[in-house]
Amino acid sequence: MLRTIIMGSCISVQGFLEKTLPDGRIMVRVGQQIFTGRPV
């Protein structure tokens, strides 16, 4: 599933959902990289 996250104050990343963390953040995959942030 495609999800969008916010990293910092003005950077957003859109990628495929990898994992939901216990603190509410999610991990998304973009190519070979994985990013972690708050869901939009």
Buried (B, 14 or more C-beta within 10 A) or exposed (E): EEBEBBEEEEEEBEBEBEEEEEEEBBBBBEEEEEBBBEEE
